[in-house]
Amino acid sequence: MDFFNSQESLTTIQWVLRAIFAYFFMLIIAKAMGQRSISQLRLLDFVIALIIGNIIAHPLSDEKLGLKGSMISMIVLVVLYATSIFLSLKFNKLRTFIDPSPFPLIENGRIIYKNLGKAKISLDYLLSETRKEKIDDIQKIALALWEPDGTISFFLEQKYQSITKKDLQIKGEKFSLPRTIIKEGKIDINELKKANKDEIWLRNKIKSTYRVDISEILLATVDMNGQIKVLLY
């Protein structure tokens, strides 16, 4: 494992091995840190991602630096990260520092301009976010909150909210997410079993309903009632 330690120079193969080793080590580190750190970055997540990125980058570009020191540093940082997350769940003051409470940007159709500066965003950015949410008038917004992860949550005035089945006192069916049973011409046996169906049933259903071969199907889903929807190539 000469590639693992510092060298005066590395061969092409050693550079490749070092990069491969660092890649899989980073996957393990990311897995240990959890899903939160690779979704919306918050303060603690951003800091740890920035530091770890710099630590692993140097030995990948400088043969005089070994991987051992970088790996030890990264493990220590991940332990500190996990400890900080744990402590933030126990102590409110630390949690408030790491994940500050959301604050309003819009209340009752009125923009709170001073809070735009607190969030460090411009009026143009706020208007852009409202357009993304298909909101054409600021006055329709009852409340807009700046969240700790840098996103904005919008709540419309009641009279502008969509009517639901509950509002009309209509009893809806129980929600069930359709299962993907065919992807790119291949049957997903596990999903088929979860839908309480077998391959013979599927092939017969496809043949009788759509008259195509499984290999011709890009995507197929089945709902709780056994209804299949197919998209062909």
C-alpha positions as CSV (number, residue, x, y, z in Angstrom):
1,M,0.0,0.0,0.0
2,D,2.7,2.5,-1.0
3,F,0.0,4.8,-2.4
4,F,-1.4,5.2,1.1
5,N,1.6,6.9,2.5
6,S,3.4,10.1,1.5
7,Q,5.9,9.7,-1.4
8,E,8.3,11.8,-3.3
9,S,6.4,10.8,-6.4
10,L,3.6,8.4,-7.3
11,T,3.1,6.3,-10.4
12,T,0.0,6.5,-12.5
13,I,-1.4,3.3,-10.9
14,Q,-0.7,4.7,-7.4
15,W,-2.6,7.9,-8.2
16,V,-5.5,5.8,-9.5
17,L,-5.5,3.6,-6.4
18,R,-5.3,6.6,-4.1
19,A,-8.3,8.2,-5.8
20,I,-10.3,5.0,-5.7
21,F,-9.6,4.4,-2.0
22,A,-10.5,8.0,-1.1
23,Y,-13.7,7.7,-3.2
24,F,-15.0,4.7,-1.3
25,F,-13.8,6.1,2.1
26,M,-15.8,9.3,1.4
27,L,-18.9,7.1,0.6
28,I,-18.5,5.4,4.0
29,I,-18.1,8.8,5.7
30,A,-21.2,10.3,3.9
31,K,-23.2,7.2,4.9
32,A,-22.1,7.6,8.6
33,M,-23.1,11.2,8.6
34,G,-26.6,10.4,7.5
35,Q,-29.1,11.6,4.9
36,R,-29.5,15.1,6.6
37,S,-26.0,16.1,5.6
38,I,-26.5,15.5,1.9
39,S,-29.9,17.1,1.5
40,Q,-30.5,20.7,2.4
41,L,-27.3,21.9,4.0
42,R,-27.7,23.7,7.3
43,L,-25.0,25.5,9.2
44,L,-23.4,22.5,10.8
45,D,-23.7,20.4,7.7
46,F,-22.1,23.1,5.5
47,V,-19.1,23.6,7.8
48,I,-18.4,19.8,8.1
49,A,-18.8,19.3,4.3
50,L,-16.5,22.2,3.5
51,I,-13.8,21.0,5.9
52,I,-13.9,17.3,4.9
53,G,-13.8,18.3,1.2
54,N,-10.6,20.3,1.8
55,I,-9.0,17.5,3.9
56,I,-9.5,14.8,1.3
57,A,-8.6,17.0,-1.7
58,H,-5.0,17.8,-0.7
59,P,-3.6,14.2,-0.6
60,L,-5.4,13.5,-3.9
61,S,-3.3,16.3,-5.5
62,D,-0.1,16.2,-3.6
63,E,2.0,13.0,-3.5
64,K,3.9,14.2,-0.5
65,L,0.8,14.0,1.7
66,G,-0.3,10.6,2.9
67,L,-4.0,9.5,3.3
68,K,-3.6,8.3,6.8
69,G,-3.6,11.7,8.5
70,S,-6.5,12.9,6.3
71,M,-8.5,9.8,7.2
72,I,-7.9,10.2,11.0
73,S,-8.9,13.9,10.8
74,M,-12.1,13.0,8.9
75,I,-13.1,10.3,11.4
76,V,-12.5,12.8,14.3
77,L,-14.7,15.4,12.5
78,V,-17.5,12.9,11.9
79,V,-17.5,12.0,15.6
80,L,-17.6,15.7,16.5
81,Y,-20.4,16.2,13.9
82,A,-22.5,13.3,15.4
83,T,-21.8,14.6,18.9
84,S,-22.9,18.1,18.0
85,I,-26.2,16.7,16.5
86,F,-26.8,14.6,19.6
87,L,-26.1,17.6,22.0
88,S,-28.3,19.9,19.9
89,L,-31.2,17.5,20.5
90,K,-30.6,17.7,24.2
91,F,-29.8,21.4,24.7
92,N,-32.2,24.0,23.4
93,K,-29.6,26.9,23.3
94,L,-27.2,24.9,21.2
95,R,-30.0,23.8,18.9
96,T,-31.1,27.4,18.4
97,F,-27.5,28.3,17.5
98,I,-27.1,25.5,15.0
99,D,-30.7,25.5,13.7
100,P,-32.2,28.9,14.4
101,S,-36.0,29.3,14.5
102,P,-37.7,30.2,11.3
103,F,-38.8,33.9,11.0
104,P,-41.5,35.6,8.8
105,L,-40.7,37.3,5.5
106,I,-44.3,37.9,4.6
107,E,-47.3,38.3,7.0
108,N,-50.9,38.9,5.9
109,G,-49.8,40.0,2.4
110,R,-47.2,42.5,3.7
111,I,-43.5,42.0,3.1
112,I,-41.3,42.4,6.3
113,Y,-38.5,44.2,4.6
114,K,-36.0,44.2,7.6
115,N,-36.2,40.4,7.7
116,L,-35.0,40.2,4.1
117,G,-31.7,41.6,5.3
118,K,-31.7,39.1,8.2
119,A,-32.1,36.3,5.7
120,K,-29.6,38.0,3.5
121,I,-31.8,37.8,0.4
122,S,-33.0,40.4,-2.0
123,L,-36.6,41.4,-2.9
124,D,-36.0,39.9,-6.4
125,Y,-35.1,36.6,-4.8
126,L,-38.2,36.5,-2.7
127,L,-40.4,37.3,-5.8
128,S,-38.6,34.6,-7.7
129,E,-39.5,32.0,-5.0
130,T,-43.1,33.1,-5.1
131,R,-43.2,32.6,-8.8
132,K,-41.8,29.1,-8.4
133,E,-44.7,28.3,-6.1
134,K,-47.2,29.7,-8.7
135,I,-48.2,32.6,-6.5
136,D,-49.0,35.6,-8.6
137,D,-49.8,38.1,-5.9
138,I,-48.0,38.8,-2.6
139,Q,-51.3,39.8,-1.0
140,K,-52.5,36.2,-1.3
141,I,-49.9,35.0,1.1
142,A,-50.9,34.7,4.8
143,L,-47.4,33.8,5.9
144,A,-44.0,33.1,4.4
145,L,-41.3,31.7,6.7
146,W,-37.5,31.7,6.1
147,E,-36.5,28.2,7.2
148,P,-33.1,27.3,8.8
149,D,-32.1,25.3,5.6
150,G,-32.4,28.4,3.4
151,T,-35.8,27.6,1.9
152,I,-39.1,29.5,2.2
153,S,-42.4,28.0,3.3
154,F,-45.5,29.7,1.9
155,F,-49.0,29.6,3.4
156,L,-51.9,31.1,1.4
157,E,-54.9,33.0,2.8
158,Q,-57.7,30.5,3.3
159,K,-59.8,31.9,0.4
160,Y,-57.0,31.3,-2.0
161,Q,-56.3,27.7,-0.9
162,S,-57.3,24.8,-3.1
163,I,-60.6,23.0,-2.2
164,T,-60.1,19.5,-0.9
165,K,-62.4,16.5,-0.8
166,K,-62.7,17.0,2.9
167,D,-64.0,20.6,2.4
168,L,-66.7,19.2,0.1
169,Q,-67.3,16.3,2.6
170,I,-66.4,13.7,0.0
171,K,-64.9,10.5,1.2
172,G,-61.7,9.7,-0.7
173,E,-60.0,6.4,-1.2
174,K,-57.2,5.3,1.0
175,F,-53.9,6.6,-0.4
176,S,-51.6,4.0,-2.0
177,L,-48.5,4.7,-4.0
178,P,-48.4,2.7,-7.3
179,R,-45.5,0.2,-7.4
180,T,-43.0,0.3,-10.3
181,I,-43.0,-3.3,-11.5
182,I,-41.2,-2.9,-14.9
183,K,-38.2,-0.5,-15.5
184,E,-36.4,-0.4,-18.8
185,G,-37.7,-3.7,-20.1
186,K,-37.0,-5.6,-16.8
187,I,-39.4,-6.9,-14.3
188,D,-38.8,-5.9,-10.6
189,I,-39.7,-9.1,-8.9
190,N,-39.4,-7.6,-5.4
191,E,-42.0,-4.9,-6.1
192,L,-44.2,-7.4,-7.8
193,K,-44.2,-9.5,-4.7
194,K,-45.0,-6.5,-2.5
195,A,-48.1,-5.9,-4.8
196,N,-49.1,-9.6,-4.1
197,K,-48.7,-10.5,-7.8
198,D,-46.5,-12.9,-9.6
199,E,-44.6,-12.9,-13.0
200,I,-47.2,-15.1,-14.7
201,W,-50.0,-12.7,-13.8
202,L,-48.0,-9.8,-15.0
203,R,-47.0,-11.3,-18.4
204,N,-50.6,-12.4,-19.0
205,K,-52.0,-9.0,-18.1
206,I,-49.5,-7.2,-20.3
207,K,-50.1,-9.5,-23.2
208,S,-53.9,-9.3,-23.0
209,T,-54.2,-5.6,-22.3
210,Y,-51.3,-4.0,-24.3
211,R,-50.2,-6.8,-26.6
212,V,-46.5,-5.9,-26.3
213,D,-43.4,-7.7,-25.0
214,I,-41.9,-6.8,-21.6
215,S,-38.7,-5.7,-23.4
216,E,-40.7,-2.9,-25.2
217,I,-41.9,-1.3,-21.9
218,L,-40.0,1.6,-20.5
219,L,-42.0,1.9,-17.3
220,A,-45.0,0.1,-15.8
221,T,-46.7,0.6,-12.5
222,V,-49.5,-1.3,-10.7
223,D,-51.9,0.3,-8.2
224,M,-53.7,-1.3,-5.2
225,N,-56.6,-2.4,-7.4
226,G,-54.3,-4.3,-9.8
227,Q,-54.6,-1.8,-12.6
228,I,-51.4,-1.5,-14.7
229,K,-50.2,1.6,-16.4
230,V,-47.6,1.3,-19.1
231,L,-45.2,3.7,-20.9
232,L,-43.5,2.3,-24.0
233,Y,-40.1,3.2,-25.4
